Amino acid sequence: MDFRRFLEPRPLTAVFAVFAGVAGALVGLHPDAPHPFFQSAGTVGYALAAVVSLACWAAFARPAFASRARKTLIVFHLVFIPSQFLFLLAHDVAWPGMALSTLLTVALRPRFPRLGRFGRRVWVTLHVGISVGWLGLSLAMLTLAIIGATTGDHAIRHGAYEIMHAFNIAIVIPSVFLAIITGAVVSLGTPWGLVKHWWVLLKLVIALSLPVLATFESTWIERLAAGTADPAFEPGGTGVLLAIFMGLFLALLWTATVLSVFKPGGRTPWERRKSKGPKGIPVTVTAVRAEADRVAALELAGAGPLPAWEPGAHIDLVLPSGRVRQYSLCGDPSAPAYRIAVLHEPDGRGGSAEVHSLKEGAAVAIRGPRNHFRLVDAPSYLFVAGGIGIAPFVPMVAALERRGADWRLVYRGQSPAAMAFARSLTAAYPDRVVLSPADASPRPDLEALLRAAPPRTAVYCCGPASMLAAVEALMPTACPHGRLHVERFAARERETGPDTPFEAELRASRTVVRVPADRTLLAALQDVDPTLDFSCEDGVCGSCETRVLDGVPDHRDDILSGEDRARRDVIYPCVSRARGSRIVLDL
Ligand code: FES
């Protein structure tokens, strides 16, 4: 007999329906919940679970409803798993309930749509707000637990445990529930995932262990609050244990906070094994130099010659942790080694910090180079750089100077010491480079600069989003005769049409992939080819570039600009989709 078929969603759903019916009855008959609410919630919750499970079990048998049943069950159990932590206060039957719910959710193989930028912000705000509130409350609970365990005054002792009891029911338990839900949504709705990165996985373990601790401390708080009504009652060992648990609770919450901020550990081994396409070319860091405050310049050399590149190109740098980051090449295209300049961003996701920790001799890998920021032919060039956005312009202006082209560079930074390459650029091109350190000079008058640009000037801009937005907004009026080229550090807010389902035909592999409205083209393609190259998943880096053979791409990336957005020969499937019902790809 093949027992694996019992792990299929339909039989598991039937098992869960029966279990939920029995669990609801057990909770309903159990008289010892700390508050009638938990007993009622458990009874109603399991009754609802039984009804939903039975309905979905029946729907699984009808192909037209099977997909809807699967989605319904996924959503239901994602809410129901943390809900059962509440039911634990009424009956221990919630333990096997959570295990069964988790098993069923895994069997349903959930896939989560990525949150949009606005949605991500809303959920992150909720998660941070709830977690911070929980952290503060835990400190208050620890203080009360210490007071209760140490005071000799009966009234204060009883009051401390009564307040803890009220806090526990009114705030701690809902906070546990909401923090887990919002954390799961943020993780699953973003590239972080739940088990892809060590720091997220550790946070998940902490998040799931806290409710377990909470069930112990809830019982103790309840017992102490009731017992200390009697002036002769002493908290004894239970009071001490409660204070220790509250301290542990607080320590775990702080650990989760530190993990969220520092994001240590990189990707998990299984995520690394899954890999993102080609591993890249192994290279060695042959030199590390401080280029400016918080900016390190690294030389990267391979065992053999590295691929040729042109000014404006960037590479993917695959770090030892598995993180992949994009950096513009800022050296000499004829040199045997690549050079990149990396700004240390303490509030970033850890990539720049890891780059800054690399020493000479460190082994990394590169992918690319790719170039979406090429020098076009133009009678004159205006470069507008902000901060580390100067990097791609270093080889670009050198190439233009060799050609004898007419160019000008305006470079804005925090201070001369923080502006990478400022000294070498002004020394080499004193008449063409204008430095604008914020600590000594006002913001450059971008409008005047653009108005003064000769006809058909190629305007290149790379820097913070606010600078790019300002130049983009000014171009139509101040420089309508010029053409703007931008290189972004991160995706901008996009106005897109509705996501509709379509089909992608992979011509080379003779496969047709259906792309539902709630999945990206890249995610659908990875189902049939997990080795596809990608990195940012935000339409910025260009790693996922794919050739289009037929059909019309709906470009939503931040790589193609101007008339290139009408191109029909290329698509960035991490964000872009098809116009119409079908697109044919060279895969
Ligand atoms: S993965 Fe970066 S553009 Fe698609």
Boltz pocket constraint, residues with backbone or C-beta under 6 A from the ligand:
constraints:
  - pocket:
      binder: B
      contacts: [[A, 533], [A, 534], [A, 535], [A, 536], [A, 537], [A, 538], [A, 539], [A, 540], [A, 541], [A, 542], [A, 543], [A, 544], [A, 545], [A, 557], [A, 572], [A, 573], [A, 574], [A, 575]]
      max_distance: 6.0
